[in-house]
Amino acid sequence: MELLDPTNESRPATRPLRERPASLDGLTVGLLDISKPRGDVFLGRIAHLLEQRGARIVRYTKPTFSKPAPVDLRHEIATTCNVVIEALAD
């Protein structure tokens, strides 16, 4: 898979995909709201659906959509969550 990094497009990054979990039952799913309009509404619906499947939900919010998430927030998400979903839509 080729990923394009919007902060540095000089060289596309090549990263292997991680294996998807067979089930979300008992996993911690982080929902990251990037602070765009209605992202919280989208993530609220996703949270409801995932909780019905046995996932534990932890919600996070970036201070602003125009900058990368702060390092401490990224670290907290990476050390707390098994899976992350990010809301990108307006």
Gaussian input, Z-matrix of N, CA and C with variables (Angstrom, degrees):
# hf/3-21g

backbone

0 1
 N
 C     1     B1
 C     2     B2     1     A1
 N     3     B3     2     A2     1     D1
 C     4     B4     3     A3     2     D2
 C     5     B5     4     A4     3     D3
 N     6     B6     5     A5     4     D4
 C     7     B7     6     A6     5     D5
 C     8     B8     7     A7     6     D6
 N     9     B9     8     A8     7     D7
 C    10    B10     9     A9     8     D8
 C    11    B11    10    A10     9     D9
 N    12    B12    11    A11    10    D10
 C    13    B13    12    A12    11    D11
 C    14    B14    13    A13    12    D12
 N    15    B15    14    A14    13    D13
 C    16    B16    15    A15    14    D14
 C    17    B17    16    A16    15    D15
 N    18    B18    17    A17    16    D16
 C    19    B19    18    A18    17    D17
 C    20    B20    19    A19    18    D18
 N    21    B21    20    A20    19    D19
 C    22    B22    21    A21    20    D20
 C    23    B23    22    A22    21    D21
 N    24    B24    23    A23    22    D22
 C    25    B25    24    A24    23    D23
 C    26    B26    25    A25    24    D24
 N    27    B27    26    A26    25    D25
 C    28    B28    27    A27    26    D26
 C    29    B29    28    A28    27    D27
 N    30    B30    29    A29    28    D28
 C    31    B31    30    A30    29    D29
 C    32    B32    31    A31    30    D30
 N    33    B33    32    A32    31    D31
 C    34    B34    33    A33    32    D32
 C    35    B35    34    A34    33    D33
 N    36    B36    35    A35    34    D34
 C    37    B37    36    A36    35    D35
 C    38    B38    37    A37    36    D36
 N    39    B39    38    A38    37    D37
 C    40    B40    39    A39    38    D38
 C    41    B41    40    A40    39    D39
 N    42    B42    41    A41    40    D40
 C    43    B43    42    A42    41    D41
 C    44    B44    43    A43    42    D42
 N    45    B45    44    A44    43    D43
 C    46    B46    45    A45    44    D44
 C    47    B47    46    A46    45    D45
 N    48    B48    47    A47    46    D46
 C    49    B49    48    A48    47    D47
 C    50    B50    49    A49    48    D48
 N    51    B51    50    A50    49    D49
 C    52    B52    51    A51    50    D50
 C    53    B53    52    A52    51    D51
 N    54    B54    53    A53    52    D52
 C    55    B55    54    A54    53    D53
 C    56    B56    55    A55    54    D54
 N    57    B57    56    A56    55    D55
 C    58    B58    57    A57    56    D56
 C    59    B59    58    A58    57    D57
 N    60    B60    59    A59    58    D58
 C    61    B61    60    A60    59    D59
 C    62    B62    61    A61    60    D60
 N    63    B63    62    A62    61    D61
 C    64    B64    63    A63    62    D62
 C    65    B65    64    A64    63    D63
 N    66    B66    65    A65    64    D64
 C    67    B67    66    A66    65    D65
 C    68    B68    67    A67    66    D66
 N    69    B69    68    A68    67    D67
 C    70    B70    69    A69    68    D68
 C    71    B71    70    A70    69    D69
 N    72    B72    71    A71    70    D70
 C    73    B73    72    A72    71    D71
 C    74    B74    73    A73    72    D72
 N    75    B75    74    A74    73    D73
 C    76    B76    75    A75    74    D74
 C    77    B77    76    A76    75    D75
 N    78    B78    77    A77    76    D76
 C    79    B79    78    A78    77    D77
 C    80    B80    79    A79    78    D78
 N    81    B81    80    A80    79    D79
 C    82    B82    81    A81    80    D80
 C    83    B83    82    A82    81    D81
 N    84    B84    83    A83    82    D82
 C    85    B85    84    A84    83    D83
 C    86    B86    85    A85    84    D84
 N    87    B87    86    A86    85    D85
 C    88    B88    87    A87    86    D86
 C    89    B89    88    A88    87    D87
 N    90    B90    89    A89    88    D88
 C    91    B91    90    A90    89    D89
 C    92    B92    91    A91    90    D90
 N    93    B93    92    A92    91    D91
 C    94    B94    93    A93    92    D92
 C    95    B95    94    A94    93    D93
 N    96    B96    95    A95    94    D94
 C    97    B97    96    A96    95    D95
 C    98    B98    97    A97    96    D96
 N    99    B99    98    A98    97    D97
 C   100   B100    99    A99    98    D98
 C   101   B101   100   A100    99    D99
 N   102   B102   101   A101   100   D100
 C   103   B103   102   A102   101   D101
 C   104   B104   103   A103   102   D102
 N   105   B105   104   A104   103   D103
 C   106   B106   105   A105   104   D104
 C   107   B107   106   A106   105   D105
 N   108   B108   107   A107   106   D106
 C   109   B109   108   A108   107   D107
 C   110   B110   109   A109   108   D108
 N   111   B111   110   A110   109   D109
 C   112   B112   111   A111   110   D110
 C   113   B113   112   A112   111   D111
 N   114   B114   113   A113   112   D112
 C   115   B115   114   A114   113   D113
 C   116   B116   115   A115   114   D114
 N   117   B117   116   A116   115   D115
 C   118   B118   117   A117   116   D116
 C   119   B119   118   A118   117   D117
 N   120   B120   119   A119   118   D118
 C   121   B121   120   A120   119   D119
 C   122   B122   121   A121   120   D120
 N   123   B123   122   A122   121   D121
 C   124   B124   123   A123   122   D122
 C   125   B125   124   A124   123   D123
 N   126   B126   125   A125   124   D124
 C   127   B127   126   A126   125   D125
 C   128   B128   127   A127   126   D126
 N   129   B129   128   A128   127   D127
 C   130   B130   129   A129   128   D128
 C   131   B131   130   A130   129   D129
 N   132   B132   131   A131   130   D130
 C   133   B133   132   A132   131   D131
 C   134   B134   133   A133   132   D132
 N   135   B135   134   A134   133   D133
 C   136   B136   135   A135   134   D134
 C   137   B137   136   A136   135   D135
 N   138   B138   137   A137   136   D136
 C   139   B139   138   A138   137   D137
 C   140   B140   139   A139   138   D138
 N   141   B141   140   A140   139   D139
 C   142   B142   141   A141   140   D140
 C   143   B143   142   A142   141   D141
 N   144   B144   143   A143   142   D142
 C   145   B145   144   A144   143   D143
 C   146   B146   145   A145   144   D144
 N   147   B147   146   A146   145   D145
 C   148   B148   147   A147   146   D146
 C   149   B149   148   A148   147   D147
 N   150   B150   149   A149   148   D148
 C   151   B151   150   A150   149   D149
 C   152   B152   151   A151   150   D150
 N   153   B153   152   A152   151   D151
 C   154   B154   153   A153   152   D152
 C   155   B155   154   A154   153   D153
 N   156   B156   155   A155   154   D154
 C   157   B157   156   A156   155   D155
 C   158   B158   157   A157   156   D156
 N   159   B159   158   A158   157   D157
 C   160   B160   159   A159   158   D158
 C   161   B161   160   A160   159   D159
 N   162   B162   161   A161   160   D160
 C   163   B163   162   A162   161   D161
 C   164   B164   163   A163   162   D162
 N   165   B165   164   A164   163   D163
 C   166   B166   165   A165   164   D164
 C   167   B167   166   A166   165   D165
 N   168   B168   167   A167   166   D166
 C   169   B169   168   A168   167   D167
 C   170   B170   169   A169   168   D168
 N   171   B171   170   A170   169   D169
 C   172   B172   171   A171   170   D170
 C   173   B173   172   A172   171   D171
 N   174   B174   173   A173   172   D172
 C   175   B175   174   A174   173   D173
 C   176   B176   175   A175   174   D174
 N   177   B177   176   A176   175   D175
 C   178   B178   177   A177   176   D176
 C   179   B179   178   A178   177   D177
 N   180   B180   179   A179   178   D178
 C   181   B181   180   A180   179   D179
 C   182   B182   181   A181   180   D180
 N   183   B183   182   A182   181   D181
 C   184   B184   183   A183   182   D182
 C   185   B185   184   A184   183   D183
 N   186   B186   185   A185   184   D184
 C   187   B187   186   A186   185   D185
 C   188   B188   187   A187   186   D186
 N   189   B189   188   A188   187   D187
 C   190   B190   189   A189   188   D188
 C   191   B191   190   A190   189   D189
 N   192   B192   191   A191   190   D190
 C   193   B193   192   A192   191   D191
 C   194   B194   193   A193   192   D192
 N   195   B195   194   A194   193   D193
 C   196   B196   195   A195   194   D194
 C   197   B197   196   A196   195   D195
 N   198   B198   197   A197   196   D196
 C   199   B199   198   A198   197   D197
 C   200   B200   199   A199   198   D198
 N   201   B201   200   A200   199   D199
 C   202   B202   201   A201   200   D200
 C   203   B203   202   A202   201   D201
 N   204   B204   203   A203   202   D202
 C   205   B205   204   A204   203   D203
 C   206   B206   205   A205   204   D204
 N   207   B207   206   A206   205   D205
 C   208   B208   207   A207   206   D206
 C   209   B209   208   A208   207   D207
 N   210   B210   209   A209   208   D208
 C   211   B211   210   A210   209   D209
 C   212   B212   211   A211   210   D210
 N   213   B213   212   A212   211   D211
 C   214   B214   213   A213   212   D212
 C   215   B215   214   A214   213   D213
 N   216   B216   215   A215   214   D214
 C   217   B217   216   A216   215   D215
 C   218   B218   217   A217   216   D216
 N   219   B219   218   A218   217   D217
 C   220   B220   219   A219   218   D218
 C   221   B221   220   A220   219   D219
 N   222   B222   221   A221   220   D220
 C   223   B223   222   A222   221   D221
 C   224   B224   223   A223   222   D222
 N   225   B225   224   A224   223   D223
 C   226   B226   225   A225   224   D224
 C   227   B227   226   A226   225   D225
 N   228   B228   227   A227   226   D226
 C   229   B229   228   A228   227   D227
 C   230   B230   229   A229   228   D228
 N   231   B231   230   A230   229   D229
 C   232   B232   231   A231   230   D230
 C   233   B233   232   A232   231   D231
 N   234   B234   233   A233   232   D232
 C   235   B235   234   A234   233   D233
 C   236   B236   235   A235   234   D234
 N   237   B237   236   A236   235   D235
 C   238   B238   237   A237   236   D236
 C   239   B239   238   A238   237   D237
 N   240   B240   239   A239   238   D238
 C   241   B241   240   A240   239   D239
 C   242   B242   241   A241   240   D240
 N   243   B243   242   A242   241   D241
 C   244   B244   243   A243   242   D242
 C   245   B245   244   A244   243   D243
 N   246   B246   245   A245   244   D244
 C   247   B247   246   A246   245   D245
 C   248   B248   247   A247   246   D246
 N   249   B249   248   A248   247   D247
 C   250   B250   249   A249   248   D248
 C   251   B251   250   A250   249   D249
 N   252   B252   251   A251   250   D250
 C   253   B253   252   A252   251   D251
 C   254   B254   253   A253   252   D252
 N   255   B255   254   A254   253   D253
 C   256   B256   255   A255   254   D254
 C   257   B257   256   A256   255   D255
 N   258   B258   257   A257   256   D256
 C   259   B259   258   A258   257   D257
 C   260   B260   259   A259   258   D258
 N   261   B261   260   A260   259   D259
 C   262   B262   261   A261   260   D260
 C   263   B263   262   A262   261   D261
 N   264   B264   263   A263   262   D262
 C   265   B265   264   A264   263   D263
 C   266   B266   265   A265   264   D264
 N   267   B267   266   A266   265   D265
 C   268   B268   267   A267   266   D266
 C   269   B269   268   A268   267   D267

   B1=1.4371
   B2=1.5177
   B3=1.3115
   B4=1.4598
   B5=1.5206
   B6=1.3397
   B7=1.4539
   B8=1.5132
   B9=1.3222
   B10=1.4562
   B11=1.5140
   B12=1.3072
   B13=1.4522
   B14=1.5228
   B15=1.3399
   B16=1.4649
   B17=1.5280
   B18=1.3297
   B19=1.4555
   B20=1.5212
   B21=1.3503
   B22=1.4596
   B23=1.5258
   B24=1.3020
   B25=1.4534
   B26=1.5253
   B27=1.3147
   B28=1.4606
   B29=1.5273
   B30=1.3413
   B31=1.4676
   B32=1.5228
   B33=1.3282
   B34=1.4751
   B35=1.5253
   B36=1.3060
   B37=1.4668
   B38=1.5233
   B39=1.3046
   B40=1.4547
   B41=1.5128
   B42=1.3309
   B43=1.4555
   B44=1.5220
   B45=1.3121
   B46=1.4653
   B47=1.5276
   B48=1.3185
   B49=1.4548
   B50=1.5199
   B51=1.3143
   B52=1.4597
   B53=1.5123
   B54=1.2992
   B55=1.4452
   B56=1.5266
   B57=1.3208
   B58=1.4620
   B59=1.5244
   B60=1.3402
   B61=1.4657
   B62=1.5301
   B63=1.3135
   B64=1.4629
   B65=1.5252
   B66=1.3299
   B67=1.4592
   B68=1.5279
   B69=1.3122
   B70=1.4666
   B71=1.5211
   B72=1.3268
   B73=1.4542
   B74=1.5256
   B75=1.3268
   B76=1.4584
   B77=1.5224
   B78=1.3288
   B79=1.4732
   B80=1.5179
   B81=1.3223
   B82=1.4631
   B83=1.5196
   B84=1.3272
   B85=1.4602
   B86=1.5230
   B87=1.3270
   B88=1.4561
   B89=1.5154
   B90=1.3240
   B91=1.4541
   B92=1.5230
   B93=1.3232
   B94=1.4634
   B95=1.5155
   B96=1.3223
   B97=1.4580
   B98=1.5336
   B99=1.3380
   B100=1.4628
   B101=1.5265
   B102=1.3244
   B103=1.4728
   B104=1.5202
   B105=1.3201
   B106=1.4581
   B107=1.5216
   B108=1.3366
   B109=1.4628
   B110=1.5293
   B111=1.3133
   B112=1.4592
   B113=1.5247
   B114=1.3219
   B115=1.4578
   B116=1.5144
   B117=1.3319
   B118=1.4630
   B119=1.5232
   B120=1.3357
   B121=1.4669
   B122=1.5304
   B123=1.3274
   B124=1.4573
   B125=1.5265
   B126=1.3290
   B127=1.4644
   B128=1.5230
   B129=1.3209
   B130=1.4624
   B131=1.5206
   B132=1.3113
   B133=1.4736
   B134=1.5311
   B135=1.3202
   B136=1.4633
   B137=1.5348
   B138=1.3273
   B139=1.4715
   B140=1.5176
   B141=1.3174
   B142=1.4659
   B143=1.5301
   B144=1.3196
   B145=1.4628
   B146=1.5332
   B147=1.3229
   B148=1.4658
   B149=1.5306
   B150=1.3245
   B151=1.4612
   B152=1.5302
   B153=1.3101
   B154=1.4692
   B155=1.5292
   B156=1.3226
   B157=1.4684
   B158=1.5267
   B159=1.3303
   B160=1.4580
   B161=1.5154
   B162=1.3180
   B163=1.4663
   B164=1.5253
   B165=1.3178
   B166=1.4657
   B167=1.5162
   B168=1.3252
   B169=1.4632
   B170=1.5267
   B171=1.3365
   B172=1.4582
   B173=1.5292
   B174=1.3335
   B175=1.4642
   B176=1.5261
   B177=1.3300
   B178=1.4645
   B179=1.5274
   B180=1.3245
   B181=1.4610
   B182=1.5234
   B183=1.3412
   B184=1.4642
   B185=1.5218
   B186=1.3302
   B187=1.4624
   B188=1.5364
   B189=1.3312
   B190=1.4619
   B191=1.5238
   B192=1.3203
   B193=1.4686
   B194=1.5170
   B195=1.3210
   B196=1.4583
   B197=1.5300
   B198=1.3270
   B199=1.4672
   B200=1.5238
   B201=1.3343
   B202=1.4707
   B203=1.5279
   B204=1.3215
   B205=1.4669
   B206=1.5230
   B207=1.3310
   B208=1.4577
   B209=1.5347
   B210=1.3147
   B211=1.4579
   B212=1.5260
   B213=1.3336
   B214=1.4611
   B215=1.5286
   B216=1.3215
   B217=1.4600
   B218=1.5286
   B219=1.3123
   B220=1.4703
   B221=1.5222
   B222=1.3272
   B223=1.4652
   B224=1.5327
   B225=1.3236
   B226=1.4685
   B227=1.5305
   B228=1.3204
   B229=1.4658
   B230=1.5246
   B231=1.3214
   B232=1.4665
   B233=1.5226
   B234=1.3216
   B235=1.4617
   B236=1.5246
   B237=1.3238
   B238=1.4556
   B239=1.5246
   B240=1.3261
   B241=1.4616
   B242=1.5304
   B243=1.3315
   B244=1.4628
   B245=1.5234
   B246=1.3353
   B247=1.4607
   B248=1.5231
   B249=1.3422
   B250=1.4681
   B251=1.5199
   B252=1.3390
   B253=1.4521
   B254=1.5239
   B255=1.3218
   B256=1.4579
   B257=1.5249
   B258=1.3409
   B259=1.4617
   B260=1.5242
   B261=1.3195
   B262=1.4623
   B263=1.5232
   B264=1.3086
   B265=1.4580
   B266=1.5231
   B267=1.3207
   B268=1.4650
   B269=1.5083
   A1=108.77
   A2=117.16
   A3=122.42
   A4=108.78
   A5=116.76
   A6=122.38
   A7=109.11
   A8=116.25
   A9=120.09
   A10=108.56
   A11=115.80
   A12=122.50
   A13=108.41
   A14=117.85
   A15=119.56
   A16=113.94
   A17=117.50
   A18=119.81
   A19=112.24
   A20=117.63
   A21=120.35
   A22=108.31
   A23=117.50
   A24=121.71
   A25=113.49
   A26=118.28
   A27=119.76
   A28=112.31
   A29=117.64
   A30=121.65
   A31=109.77
   A32=118.00
   A33=119.43
   A34=110.71
   A35=115.85
   A36=121.30
   A37=109.82
   A38=115.92
   A39=121.47
   A40=107.57
   A41=115.64
   A42=120.88
   A43=108.84
   A44=116.93
   A45=118.51
   A46=109.86
   A47=116.34
   A48=120.25
   A49=109.54
   A50=116.29
   A51=120.05
   A52=108.48
   A53=115.57
   A54=120.69
   A55=110.21
   A56=116.49
   A57=120.09
   A58=109.55
   A59=116.33
   A60=117.69
   A61=110.06
   A62=116.09
   A63=120.74
   A64=111.02
   A65=116.19
   A66=121.63
   A67=108.28
   A68=116.79
   A69=121.26
   A70=111.46
   A71=116.31
   A72=121.72
   A73=110.48
   A74=115.90
   A75=121.53
   A76=115.24
   A77=117.94
   A78=120.47
   A79=110.54
   A80=115.51
   A81=121.18
   A82=108.52
   A83=115.49
   A84=121.97
   A85=107.82
   A86=116.49
   A87=121.61
   A88=109.60
   A89=116.77
   A90=122.32
   A91=107.54
   A92=116.01
   A93=121.57
   A94=110.66
   A95=115.92
   A96=122.98
   A97=106.67
   A98=117.04
   A99=118.75
   A100=112.76
   A101=116.88
   A102=123.85
   A103=113.84
   A104=117.31
   A105=120.20
   A106=107.42
   A107=116.80
   A108=119.91
   A109=112.80
   A110=115.55
   A111=126.44
   A112=114.97
   A113=117.67
   A114=119.83
   A115=111.29
   A116=116.53
   A117=120.59
   A118=111.70
   A119=117.04
   A120=121.46
   A121=109.43
   A122=115.90
   A123=121.38
   A124=110.80
   A125=116.15
   A126=120.02
   A127=112.21
   A128=117.28
   A129=120.10
   A130=111.38
   A131=116.13
   A132=120.72
   A133=110.61
   A134=116.25
   A135=120.49
   A136=110.11
   A137=116.98
   A138=120.96
   A139=110.44
   A140=116.93
   A141=121.21
   A142=110.82
   A143=116.86
   A144=121.29
   A145=111.76
   A146=116.60
   A147=120.17
   A148=112.12
   A149=116.59
   A150=119.93
   A151=110.52
   A152=116.68
   A153=120.77
   A154=111.27
   A155=116.90
   A156=121.66
   A157=112.42
   A158=116.52
   A159=119.81
   A160=115.86
   A161=117.50
   A162=120.19
   A163=110.69
   A164=115.41
   A165=122.04
   A166=106.28
   A167=118.14
   A168=122.68
   A169=110.52
   A170=115.63
   A171=122.39
   A172=105.79
   A173=116.13
   A174=119.81
   A175=110.65
   A176=114.37
   A177=122.49
   A178=108.20
   A179=116.04
   A180=120.97
   A181=109.63
   A182=115.56
   A183=119.91
   A184=108.52
   A185=118.10
   A186=120.53
   A187=112.25
   A188=117.34
   A189=121.64
   A190=109.19
   A191=116.25
   A192=119.33
   A193=112.36
   A194=117.92
   A195=120.98
   A196=114.56
   A197=117.30
   A198=120.63
   A199=109.39
   A200=116.99
   A201=119.10
   A202=110.72
   A203=115.95
   A204=120.50
   A205=109.43
   A206=117.59
   A207=120.40
   A208=110.98
   A209=115.96
   A210=122.32
   A211=111.39
   A212=117.94
   A213=119.75
   A214=111.94
   A215=117.52
   A216=121.16
   A217=110.57
   A218=117.36
   A219=120.85
   A220=110.73
   A221=116.18
   A222=120.44
   A223=110.77
   A224=116.78
   A225=120.55
   A226=110.85
   A227=116.58
   A228=120.48
   A229=110.49
   A230=117.15
   A231=121.57
   A232=112.49
   A233=117.50
   A234=119.99
   A235=113.13
   A236=118.10
   A237=121.99
   A238=113.43
   A239=117.31
   A240=121.08
   A241=113.05
   A242=114.39
   A243=121.02
   A244=111.10
   A245=115.75
   A246=123.34
   A247=108.01
   A248=117.43
   A249=120.79
   A250=109.45
   A251=115.66
   A252=122.74
   A253=106.42
   A254=115.23
   A255=121.30
   A256=108.91
   A257=117.44
   A258=122.35
   A259=109.15
   A260=116.43
   A261=120.63
   A262=114.02
   A263=118.91
   A264=120.95
   A265=112.69
   A266=115.99
   A267=122.82
   A268=109.26
   D1=139.26
   D2=177.44
   D3=-106.01
   D4=124.36
   D5=178.22
   D6=-108.50
   D7=135.19
   D8=175.72
   D9=-103.43
   D10=124.83
   D11=-179.12
   D12=-92.87
   D13=115.46
   D14=-177.52
   D15=-66.74
   D16=-13.34
   D17=178.92
   D18=-91.04
   D19=-11.94
   D20=179.02
   D21=-159.84
   D22=92.26
   D23=-176.18
   D24=-90.31
   D25=11.02
   D26=-177.11
   D27=-67.80
   D28=-34.24
   D29=178.46
   D30=-141.48
   D31=118.40
   D32=176.41
   D33=-62.29
   D34=140.66
   D35=178.86
   D36=-85.27
   D37=142.16
   D38=174.79
   D39=-114.03
   D40=118.69
   D41=-179.51
   D42=-135.10
   D43=140.37
   D44=176.15
   D45=-72.17
   D46=145.29
   D47=175.03
   D48=-72.66
   D49=141.29
   D50=174.61
   D51=-80.01
   D52=150.11
   D53=178.29
   D54=-67.42
   D55=135.30
   D56=178.02
   D57=-74.84
   D58=144.14
   D59=176.70
   D60=-68.29
   D61=147.59
   D62=179.12
   D63=-66.83
   D64=-29.09
   D65=-178.56
   D66=-149.67
   D67=155.81
   D68=174.93
   D69=-95.70
   D70=-3.12
   D71=-178.38
   D72=-57.20
   D73=118.85
   D74=178.29
   D75=83.37
   D76=-5.68
   D77=179.31
   D78=-86.03
   D79=156.28
   D80=174.40
   D81=-96.52
   D82=121.57
   D83=-179.51
   D84=-108.88
   D85=120.84
   D86=176.03
   D87=-90.06
   D88=132.31
   D89=176.29
   D90=-112.10
   D91=114.71
   D92=-176.25
   D93=-103.17
   D94=112.61
   D95=175.56
   D96=-88.92
   D97=119.59
   D98=-177.06
   D99=-87.08
   D100=9.68
   D101=175.67
   D102=76.23
   D103=27.28
   D104=170.82
   D105=-93.59
   D106=153.87
   D107=-177.85
   D108=-54.41
   D109=134.47
   D110=175.44
   D111=70.29
   D112=3.66
   D113=174.77
   D114=-61.25
   D115=-35.55
   D116=178.92
   D117=-65.50
   D118=-33.33
   D119=178.31
   D120=-67.49
   D121=-46.96
   D122=178.13
   D123=-58.07
   D124=-47.96
   D125=-177.97
   D126=-68.71
   D127=-30.07
   D128=175.71
   D129=-61.43
   D130=-42.37
   D131=178.47
   D132=-68.20
   D133=-42.98
   D134=177.68
   D135=-60.82
   D136=-43.12
   D137=179.81
   D138=-58.59
   D139=-45.28
   D140=-179.94
   D141=-59.33
   D142=-47.03
   D143=-178.91
   D144=-64.62
   D145=-40.86
   D146=-178.88
   D147=-70.04
   D148=-36.98
   D149=177.69
   D150=-62.66
   D151=-34.86
   D152=176.97
   D153=-65.16
   D154=-22.77
   D155=179.36
   D156=-95.37
   D157=7.32
   D158=174.83
   D159=93.60
   D160=7.47
   D161=-179.91
   D162=-82.76
   D163=147.87
   D164=170.87
   D165=-92.64
   D166=128.28
   D167=-174.91
   D168=-105.64
   D169=133.80
   D170=172.13
   D171=-126.97
   D172=126.33
   D173=-176.99
   D174=-103.86
   D175=141.66
   D176=179.62
   D177=-131.89
   D178=155.35
   D179=177.18
   D180=-136.74
   D181=129.50
   D182=173.35
   D183=-73.85
   D184=149.45
   D185=177.70
   D186=-62.71
   D187=-35.62
   D188=-179.90
   D189=-153.97
   D190=147.76
   D191=-179.93
   D192=-75.84
   D193=-17.12
   D194=-172.60
   D195=-83.01
   D196=-5.37
   D197=179.95
   D198=-132.15
   D199=155.55
   D200=175.38
   D201=-59.77
   D202=154.77
   D203=176.58
   D204=-60.01
   D205=142.96
   D206=177.63
   D207=-58.90
   D208=151.03
   D209=-177.30
   D210=-55.95
   D211=-43.28
   D212=-178.32
   D213=-64.81
   D214=-35.29
   D215=176.92
   D216=-68.34
   D217=-43.55
   D218=177.93
   D219=-61.91
   D220=-40.87
   D221=179.12
   D222=-63.96
   D223=-44.82
   D224=179.51
   D225=-60.19
   D226=-45.11
   D227=179.13
   D228=-62.35
   D229=-46.40
   D230=-177.10
   D231=-64.12
   D232=-32.74
   D233=-177.27
   D234=-92.89
   D235=-9.74
   D236=-176.83
   D237=-107.09
   D238=-30.85
   D239=-169.04
   D240=-109.08
   D241=147.13
   D242=173.08
   D243=-88.12
   D244=-31.20
   D245=-177.36
   D246=-140.76
   D247=147.12
   D248=178.96
   D249=-131.21
   D250=138.96
   D251=173.24
   D252=-123.27
   D253=133.01
   D254=-177.02
   D255=-116.01
   D256=130.34
   D257=179.02
   D258=-87.75
   D259=120.41
   D260=-176.72
   D261=-114.70
   D262=-9.27
   D263=-171.65
   D264=-88.68
   D265=153.28
   D266=172.18
   D267=-83.50

